[in-house]
Amino acid sequence: MRNKLQSCNQLLLLCLTILLFDACEIAPKPFNLFTPLTFQDSASQQEIQQLMPEKPSAILLQNWGFAIGDPKQGLTVNPVAIPNPNSLVLTPHRINMPNTPLWYFKRIQLNTPQLLVINADDGAQVYYGGKRVKQHLPDCFALDATSDSMDLVIRVLNNALEGGLRKAELVNFEEGINYFNQVATLKMTTGQNESIPVRMLYAKPFIQRLEAGKYDIKIVADSNAVLKLSYGTQPKQLTKTVAYQKQVEGIFTFSLSDLKPDTTYYFQIKQPPFYSELFALKTEDTTLPFGFTAWGDSQGGWKTFQTLAQNMVQKSPAFSIGLGDLVADGSEPSQWLGFLYALQPLSSTVPIFPVIGNHDYDGYYDDLIPVLYQQHIRSDNYFAWTYNNCYFVALDPNERFPIGIQDKQREWFFEQIASKAWKNSEWRFVLLHQPPYSQGWKGYHGDEFIRELIDQNAASAKIDFVLSGHSHCYERWSKQYEQQQTHFLILGGAGGGLEDAESSEYPKMDTVIKAHHYGYFNVNKEGIDFEVIGLKGEVLEKIRFAK
């Protein structure tokens, strides 16, 4: 009874507040619309574990027939082309066969419908009774009951160095669905303050620059409540208001256009009668010098990444580049909220250009369409932009299996490097998650497809920089292509676990440093002054690039 009275009082208070606001037309004080995501810290992780529902009993499948597949078959395989097993393996099973499909075979009989739960590197496809079975939930496949035994075949698509089938288990279908739905709900709701009668926002704004003068601002809310954005060039005169351009699952996108260069715009998120704090966006610089930051592989290491993001703010960059593996599991909604929350000291201040990585595709190996990346981050997986005297081309080699780029992206890439804007730029950057060359990850030397793409075009396209992640360390190598010098930088230390101390024997990079870091580029009239900055703000390497 007491709780009902409290709820009624809260509702009455909200109604009175709205009436007074409308009648008096007095601007309310800013209200903190942003609730902290408590699942970010270790204490709340323990809290979630305590609240977790009991996991349903499972049947672990450990003995499998095995065969190595043909990479030329690509992403999808007709069931008639499934190979025959030629050996036996036990799970967990991992093998050093990058960019290769791995096949696992077992004959089973199911008396009741089951949910097949798979843990595989990097992703899995399932065939049951000679037919392809699509995902029911991320990494979960619904299998029907049968009157006779059936062939269960799992095709693991290994993109990285080592991969394979870690675990496969069967749980009762209804019990499994209920369990995973409860877990997802728990991860998304822990930390919300239910006593506040207003829809909360999970993270501060996420700014993206589409082109000169045109920006998108994304907001992730805990509901589909109506939000508006007001902005202007004076902090106390937000004279323009825009409604959201689109909304998907509580993710709102506001589009701002015709913004003047070298101008600071102030903006505020509104859900009357509540207003957010005031944010500031500085549009593109038209003069030198300017700076930007780059980082990769934040990948679930949110405390480390948040510290780096806070440190990057102190540099006042014009924008910031993420080099892939933004999250540890691209099909997990709470991972994307964790990423946005950790990034928000930076993302609510400057535009972010996020390149997609292989882990951002996790859970989407049915069709390689990274739905949550497209919803939370950006709809296009490859893109380009100019800024002052620099041209940037971001590629996505993870859109196909084995890694590579489809014909459409390939044609687009060659259009970019043949464009007048690319040729007229003083500095030319190619960005992609996997590096063409790497030494810091033992046993890994870079990806052959990317290496061929860069080696064949570095001289003719005059590529100055190739920025990558994937290897969880910092690496640098300057390579000469005829008259063109190309600098390969790996900036993969933004949060994920660092590479082991031992490195590969080749290629011989100029520098390998295994520490969490980000890169800072100061573009000036003399060249580019580049710094690698560690977790405590220490400079790990400093170098000037000049022509």
N, C-alpha and C positions, 0 to 999 in steps of 0.2 A: 504494500500500500504506500509506504514511504517513497519507494522508487518511482511509483506512478505519479505521486504528488510532485516530486522533484522534476520529472520529465515535463509535467504540465506547466510548472513554474518556468522552466527553461524555454518552452515554446511560447508562453505568454510574454516573457522578457524579449525574445526575438521579435515577436510581432510588434510590441510597443516600440522597440528600437527602430524598426522599419518605418512605422508611422511617424515617429518623431523626425527621422531623417528626411522623409518626404515632405513633412510640413515645414520644417525649419530651414531646409536646404543648407545645413551646416556640414561641411566636410568632416567625416569621422576621422578619428586617429587611425593610423595604419594598424592593422591587426595581423598577427603572425599567422598567415595562411599555411605555412609550411611546417608540417609535423616531422620530427626526426624519425628516420627509419631505424628503430632500435635493433633490428636484426643485423646491423652492420658490425656491432661490437661483440666481443667474446661473451660478455655477461648475457646479452640477449640471445646469443646462439645457445647458451646453456638453458635459457628460459624456453626456447623453442623445443629443444630436445626433451625437456620435462613435459611439455604440452603435447608432444607427438602422440598420435593414436598408436595403438598396438599394431604392429605390422602383421598382416595375415600370414598364416603358415604357407610355406612354399616348397616346391619340389625342385631341387637343384639338379640341373642337367650338366654332367661333367664329361662324359665320354662321347667323343665325336669322331666320325669319319672326316677326313680333311683333304683338301686339294687347293693348290695355288691357281688362281684364275688368270685370264688374259686381260691385261689393261686395255687392249684395243677394243674390247667389247663396250667400253664406255660406262655411262651411268646406269642404263637399264639393259636387262638381258631377258630374252624370250625364254620361258620355262623349258622349251625343247633344247635350248643351248646350254643347259646346266651341265657341268662336267661330272664325271664320276669320281668318288673319293679314291685316293690311292695310298692313304696312310691313316693312322689313328693318333689322336691327340687328347690331352686332358686340359680342361680349363681350370684356372686362368691360362690362356695361351697367347703369347706375343712373339712376333717374328719380325726381323729387320728386312722388310720388303716394302719400301715406300712406293706410293702411287700404284698399288697393286690390289686387286680384289682377292679376298681369302674366303674360301667356301668351307662350311661346316655342315655335316650331315648326321641325321639321327631319325630312327623310325619310332614313332610313339602312337599310343592309342589313348584318346581322351573320352571318358564317360560323361563328363560335364564340360560346359564351356570354360575355357581358361584364358588368362591374360599372360602372354609371354613377355617377360621383362628382361631387357637386354642391356648389358654394359659392354660397349665395344669401342675400339679406336679405329677410325674416327666416327664411323656411323654404320648402321646395319640395314639390310633389306631382308625380307622374310618370304619364303615360298612354303606353302603347306598343301599337301595333296596335289602337287603339280600346278598350283595357282599362286599368283603373287598376292600377298597380304599387305595392305597399306597400314601405316601407324594408326592406332586408335587414340593414343596419347603419346607424347614424346617418348620414344624408346620403348613403347608398349604396343603389343600386337594382339588382337583378338583372334583366338582360335576356337572354332566350333567343335562340339562333341561329334564323335564318329562311331559307327558300329564296328569298324575295323581299324587296324593300324594304318598310319599314314606317314609319308616321308616329310620330315621337317628339315628345311634347308635354310641356313642363315648365310647371307653374303655380306661380309664385312668389307667396307671400303676404307682402305688405309691410305691416308694422305701424308702422314708425317713419317718420321724415321722408322719407329717400331709401332706395330699395331697388331690387332687381333681381337679375339673374343675373350673378354675378361670374365664375364658371368652371364648365364642364362638360366632363368628359373620360371616355373609355372605357379600361378596363384589362381584361386577361384575368381572367375570373372567379376562377379558383383562385388565381392569383398575387395578385390584389387582396385576397381574403379572408385569405390567409396573411400578407400585409404588414400589414394593419390589425390583425389579431390579435396579431402580434408587437409592433407599436407600443403597443397597449393594455397588453399584459403588461409591456413595458419601463417605461412610465410608472407602473404600479402597484407595481413591485417595486424600482425603484432606491432605494437608501438603506436597505434592510433589512439587519440584521446577522445573517447566517445562522449565525454561530458560537454564538449564544445559543440553547439548547435550550428555547425557550418561544415560544408564539405571541405576536406583538407587537400592540399597539394603535396605530392610525394617528394618533389624536388623543385629547386628553383629553375628559372627559365633556361632553356638550352638554345643558344643562338647559332644560326647558320647563315652564311653569306652565299646567296645563290649566284649573284653577279653584281657588278658595280651598282650601288644604290638600291639593291633588292635583297631583303633578308626574310628568313623564316624564324619564328620564335615558337618553340614547342614547350608545352606544359603537360605534366602527367598528374592527373587528379585521381581521387579514389572513387569517383562517380562520373556520370555524364552531366553533372550540373552545368548551368549556363555560366560561362566566363567571358569577360571582355578585357580588352587591353587598350589603355589610353597612353598617348605619347606626345612629346613635344620637345622643343629645343631649350625650354626653360623648366627647371624642376618644379616650379609652382604654377606652370601654365601648360598642362597637358591638354592641348586644344583639340587633338584628334583621337577618336575612338574607333576601334575596329572590332568586329565580331570574328570568331574563329572561322578559318577557311574550311577546315575539315576536322572531324572528331571521330576517332576510332578507339573503342575500349578505354575511354577516359583519357586519351591522348589528344590534346588540342593543338592545332597548328594555326598560328596567326601570321599573316603575310603583310610585310611592310614594303612599300615600293617608293621610288622617286626620292630616296633619302640623299641629301647632299653630301659630297665628300668632305673630309676633314671637319666633321661636325659631330658634336656629342648630342645624342638623343636620350631623353629620360623616358622611362616607361614604367607602368604599374599594372598589375593584374587586379581585376575587380570582380567581386561577386557581391553586389550591394546587399547589405550595408557595409560589407567588409572590404578593405583594401589591403593589398600587399605592401611591403616596403618598396622604396623607389630604386629602380635599376638604371644603369647608364650604359649606353652603347656608343662607342666611338667608331664612326665610319672610316672608310679606307683612307690611308695616307696617300698623298700625291707627291710628296717630296721625300728625299732621303735625309737621314737614315730611318729605318724602321726595323722592328724585330719580330720574330715569331718563334714558337717552341714546337718541338716534335717529340713524340714518345710512343711506345708500343707495348703491347702485352700487359695491360693492367690486369686482366684475366682473373678477377676474384680477389686480388690482394688489395682490398679496399682501403685499409688503414695506410698502407704504404703509398698507394696511389693518391689518396686524399692529401697526404703530406706533400707529395710532389706537386699536386694541383695548387695547393696553397702557396707553395714556393714559386710556382710559375706566375701567379698573379703579381708577385713583387717585381717581376721583370717588365710588367706593362706591355705584353706582346700585342701586336696588331691582330693576331689570330693564333690558333694552335692546331696541330695536326696529330691525329691518332693513327697509328700504323698497324691496326688490326689486332685480333684477339682481344677485343675490348672486354669481353666476358669469358667465363670459363665454360659456359654451356648456353648456346644461343637460343635454345628452346625453353629456357627457364625464365619466366617473367620477373621473378625477384632478382635475378642476376642483372637485368637491365635497369631495374630501379636502383640496385646497389651501385652500378656504374654511374648513373646520372646523379645520384646523391653524392658520391665521392668526388665527382667532377665539378659540382656546382660552384665551388669558389671561383672557378675559371669560366665555366660555361655560361654563367649569367652575366659575364663581363665582356667576353670577346667571342667572336665566331669560332666554331669548332668544325674542322674538316676530318671526319672519321672514315678511315679506310677500313674495309671489312677484311676479317681474317678467317682462317679455317674453323676455329672454335666458335665463331659467330654463326657458323652454319650448323653446328651440332644439333642433332634432333631433326634435321631437315634433309635426310639422305634419301627420302622417297623421290623428291623432285628438285632438290637443291634450290628451293625458294626460301630465303631466310625471313620468314614472316615477321618475327619480333624485331629484327634489325630494321626492316622496312617501316614498321609502325613507330618504333621509339626513336630511331635515328634519322634515316633518310630513305626515300623510295628508290633511288638509283644506286646501283652497286659499283658503278664506275663514273667518273666525272672529271672535269677540268676547270681551272679558273686562272685568271691573271690577277696579279697584285703588283702595282708599281712596275718595276723592271723585271719581274719574275713571272714565269709560267709554270703551272703545276698540272701534271696529268696523273690521276689516280686510277690504277688498274685493279681488276679483280680476277686473279687466276683460279679462284675457288668456285667459280660458277659452273664448272664442269669436272668430271672425273674421267681419267686422272687429271691433275691440275693443268690448266691451260686456259685459253680464252676462245670463246665462240667466234664464228665468222663476223657477226655483227660488231662485237667489241674490237676485234682485230681491225676491221675497216675503220672504225671510229678512231682507234689509236693512230693509225697512219694518216688519217685526216688531220688529227691534232698536230702531229710533228711536221706536217707539210703546210700548216696554216701560216698566214702572214704574221699573226700574233705571236706564235711560237718562234718564228725566225727573227722577229724584231725584238724579242726579249733578250736581255743581257744574260740572265740566268735561267736555266731550264732544268726542271725537276721531274723525275718519274718516281711515283710512290706506289708501293705494293707490299703486301704483308710478307710473303716469302722472299728471301734474298737470293740473288743470283750466285753470290759467293758468301761463304761463312766458314769460320774455323772454330769458334768458341763452343759449339755444341758437338761433343765427341761423336764421331761417326757420320756427321752431317757436313756436307761441303757446299750447300746451296742447292737450289732446284735447277735441273738441267734445262727445262723448257724456258724458264725466265732468263737463264744465263745465255741461251742462244738468242732470245729476243733482243736482249741488251747488246750483246757482242755484235750482232749483225747490224745494229742501227745506231750505236753510240757515236761513231765517227760522222756518218752522213747527217744524222739529226742533231749533232752537237749537244749530246746529253751531258750536262754538267754534274748532276747529282742523281743517285738512286738511293732513296730512303726506304728502309725495310724494318721489320721486326722479326718475329718467329723464333730466332735464337735469343734466349733470355740473358743478354749481356750487351755490352757496347763493343762494336767493331768498326774499324775504319781501314779502307784501302783505296789508294789513288792509282788508277790504271791508265796507261797511255794507249789511245786508239789513233794511230797516225798523228795528226796534228791536234787531236782532241784529248784532253785529260778529263776522265770521269771519276768522280769520288763516290765510293760505295760506303754508306753509313748504315749500320744496324743499331737501332735504338730500342732494344727489346727488354728494357729493365724497369718498366713502370709499375710493377706490382706482383707479377707472377714469380714463382720460385726460380732462383738463379741457376744457371748451368753449373755443372760440377767443375772442379778445379782443372781437370785434364781436358785438353782440347784436341781437335783433329790435327793431323800432321800437315794437311794442306787444305785449302790454299793458304799461303803465308800472308796473313793480313798485316798491315802496318801497326795496328794497335788492337789488343783485345783486353777489355776490362770487365770483370764480373762483379758488378755492383748495381744496385738500383739507381736509376738516373733519369734525366731527360736531356734533350739537346736544345740549345738556344742559339739562334742565328741572328746576328746583327748585320743587316744589309746596308752598306754605306758606299760612298763614292770610291773608296779604295779597294773594295771587294766585299767579302763576307767574313766577319769575325765569328768563329764558331766555338762554343763552349759546351762541354759535357759536365753537367752539374749533378752532384750526388744528393743523397737523401737529407743530409744536414746542411746543404747549401755549398758544400766544398766543390771546387773546380777539379774535375778528374782529368780533363785534357782541354787544352786551348790551342787553336790553330787558326791561321788566316788563309782563306782561299782567295786567290787573285788570278786575273787573266793577263 
